[in-house]
Amino acid sequence: MGTEMAMDCRGTLDELERFLDQELPQDKVTEVMGHLRTCPDCQDTFDFHGGLKRIVSMKARAEEIPGSLITKIKDCFGPDWVD
């Protein structure tokens, strides 16, 4: 059972950003939500990432972002960055 849980956690975490961005097909959404309901560790990760995403979004709308911060963010995302 431990191996199954690790695979479920890994799969959930692999899909977390797409889940938060509402980019998953409904069957994957159902799988992720089901796992989040039963796994406190993944739920904590989801809460953290969701909260961070909301804060960044709010700040981005409210304040001008310094160019140096944008450069650092782009460096973190690497090839996943989309202008």
Sequence and secondary structure as in RCSB ss.txt:
>XXXX:A:sequence
MGTEMAMDCRGTLDELERFLDQELPQDKVTEVMGHLRTCPDCQDTFDFHGGLKRIVSMKARAEEIPGSLITKIKD
CFGPDWVD
>XXXX:A:secstr
 HHHHHHHHHHHHHHHHHHHTT S HHHHHHHHHHHHH HHHHHHHHHHHHHHHHHHHHHHHS   HHHHHHHHH
HHGGG   
